Amino acid sequence: MSHVFPRHTKSSLPTVAKGDGVYLYDHSGKAYFDGSGGAAVSCLGHGDRDVTDAIKAQLDQVAFAHTSFFTSDPAEQLADKLIAHAPEGIDRVYLVSGGSEAMEAALKLARQYFVETGQPQRRHVIARRQSYHGNTLGALATGGNEWRRAPFSPLLVETTHISPCFEYRGKRDDESTSDYGLRVANELEAEILRLGEDAVIAFVAEPVVGATAGAVPAVEGYFKRIREICDTYGVLLILDEVMCGMGRTGTLFASEQEGINPDIVAVAKGLGAGYQPIGAMLCSAKIYAAIEQGSGFFQHGHTYVGHPTASAAGLAVLTKLTDGGLVDKCAVMGAKLQSGLMQAFGQHPNIGDIRGRGLFHGIEFVEDRETKRPFAPERALHKALKKETFEAGLICYPMGGTIDGKQGDHILLAPPFIMEDRHIDEIISKLQTAIARVL
Ligand code: PMP
């Protein structure tokens, strides 16, 4: 009997034995194409020697030293490199162990910023209904995913949620795409005014919504209007790029494609590429200065902040993404995968929408393409898709319908950036097999 506390207590999973390039292998020797990089983590695939060598070298040097006493070379170099590639105005990096920690740090820093600058009455956070920001209590409160929040609702700080920007599901037939973007962005202004002009700390959003929606980018102009509203009311803009950042959408930061700069941005997943648990919260010079000139100390911290070995992994990964050209490769392969998916599934009677950016794609399933009616939740189509794709030797990330009970089941594809042209055919043919078995 296994003593591991699994994700689902009633399921039994194969044991992973090995990873090599774009494949994972179980103990029977069966190969699985890692079509979702786990959960958009394994951007370099498996067994990357440059990264494992960097980790080993760091372990031989010094595995860990607490940040109360020391900084470390890999942490300093990783922070320098992140800032060299970060959106304009972003100036400091706080290294943590994952995405929830990065978001937790972002929320606390935003609140402390207003305490330090004499606006302690600001206490509200606004986020979007279709979002996931992590599973710790602060991040969970911010996320809009109702079923995840429900059991813990008495423990969650109050956060209000506005509409997401989701053209396929949200745009009315009688409005243009840009009018739709402005309409949903303006919900932020209405919510700020409802809560009180000087009551809000931050607006939190994923530039391309990941797990809850299946790679949904906002329409053009949406984030520009959001930035404008935040500036008008002195509200900080926190972008959660835990899933969509680190090159996944074809640019290192997803926000680059929106033409805006956040005040705080969270990254994780692809930063460690699965080789070490690492995340980062990056903030603007303005926010850092407020802390520096105020109490001089960010009232937060975990034992493993700035962990040297995790930082060495992050530095090796980031070097491959940027200097090694893998972000550019992601953009090129992403365009090919997108057109392959459109060709193979664009006319499928039960596929309503194929969307995404870079190597980050969502496929949404519907019972009726005309009306966009989802399959009944009791059918649990996403679970059947997970089972059949896995059976076919393809890992993809499934999710049931969520938004306001209206969205269809979807699968998320987030393959490693090292994939080659032949892998596009492999993904498509395995998907075809699995979909034909389910529908
Ligand atoms: N934000 C987003 C957008 C995510 O997708 C995730 C993880 N799925 C998180 C935060 C939380 O990250 P972690 O699981 O590393 O804590």
Residues whose N, C-alpha, C, O or C-beta is under 5 A from the ligand:
A	BS01	PMP	G98 G99 S100 E101 Y132 H133 G134 E206 G210 D240 V242 M243 A268
